Amino acid sequence: MLETTFCMVKPDAVSRGLVPEVEKRISVSGLHIIEGKQVNISLEKAKTLYAVHVGKSFYDGLLKFITSGPAYVMKIQGENAVLHLRSIMGATDPRSAESGTIRGDLKEENIFTEYGTMKNIIHGSDSVGNAKYELSIFFS
């Protein structure tokens, strides 16, 4: 089934110059990048994006991290795009991510930010519904 999903290269990976490599891996996997742009995420947009995490112990650190520098957001389309993207991203914890995945191959040795959150390079929507919601935050 043809789907559209949201993807974000997080500030840690943007600062390391990994956007071209991430885009290449997405394209080579058969997914199509419909639109991509670098953004500075405002605190308001960060709160909207991570509303599901309000009240969790890592919430404040997550907001500080995601607003700490530019991110790169993409609208991606393809067959079963949500699951396809998540499979090439690898496990959320880069230490557990398999070789050949974005997180597995591109992780840093120290995966924790100064805010106590994990530097895991990339975010991808976990459902078609969440993809629509997340896309609406960054793409009109």
N, C-alpha and C positions, 0 to 999 in steps of 0.2 A: 504494500500500500504506500502510495506517495505521501510523504509527510514533510512538513516544514518544522524545523527546530531552532532553538536558540543556543548559541555557543559564545563563551567569553574566555579570552586569554587574559589571565589575571595580571595585576601589576608586577608580580615577581617575574613572570615570564616575559612581559613586555620590556622590562628594564634589562633583561638578559638578551634581548634581540631575537626571541624565539618565534615571533609571529610568522615569518616566512616558512619556517620549518613546520609549524603547526598547520598552516594553510596547505602546505604541500601534502602532508600526511592525510588531511581531510579529503583533498581532491583525489589523491592516488587511491583512496579507499572506495571511490565511486560516488561520494557525496558531492553536491554542487554548492559552492558558496555563491549565494544570490546577491548578498550585500555584506560589506564589512567596513568598519570605521573605528578609528581610535577615539576614545572618549575619556574625559575626566568625570568620574561618577560623583555626583553631588551626594551629600549626606541624605537628602530627601529621596533621591532615586535608590540609594543603597538600602534605606529603610523599607522602601516599597519592594525591592527585589528580595530582601531577606526577612520580610514580615513573618514568614512561617517559623523563624528562629527566635522571635521575641521571647525573652524570659530564659533562654538557655544560657548556660555559663559562658559560652564562647561568643555570644551575640555582639557585645561591645567591641571586642577585639576584631571580629569579622568586619564590622562597619569601619573601624580605623584602617584595617588592612586594605579593603577594597577601594577606599577613598585616598589611599596613600600615594597613588601615582596613576598614570594613564593605564587604561585597560583597552582591549580590542574586542569589539562585539561583532558577531556575525549572524546572519540569517542563512540557514543551511537547508537544502532540500534534497530528498532522495527517497529511495525505497526504505521503509521502516527507519527513517532518519534518526528518530529518538534513540532507539536501541543500538542502531549501527554506530552512531557517534559515541555513545557511552561505552561500547565495546572497544573502540580504538583509543578512547581516553585512558582506560585502565582503572584499577581500583582507586577509590577516593584517597586512601593512604598510600602515597607514592612508594613507601617501603614494602608494600604488599603488591604493587602493580607489576604485572608480568613484563618481561623483556618483549619489545616489539610494540608496546603501547606508548602513548605520548607521555603519560606520567612515569612509566617504568624506565623509559630511555632518557628522558630529559630532566629527571629530578635532580635537585641539589643534595649535597651531603647533609647539610643542616636544613631540615624541612620546616622548622618552626620560625615564625616571625617574631619580632620584638613584642608583638601584641598577644603572643601565646597561641595564635592560630596556625594552621598548617599551610605551607606553601605547596599547593598541589597543581599549579600551572594553569588549569583549565576548568571551566564549568560547562556542563551541558544539561539541558532540561531533562527531567526524569519522566515526563509524560507529555502527551500531546496537549493536554489542558494547560499544564505549566509552561509549555513552550509558547502557547498563544499569549499567556499572561506576561511572561518575561520579554517576549518580542515586543509587546505593546509598550513596554517601559522605554525601549531604546529605538524602536522603528515605528514611524507613523504610517 
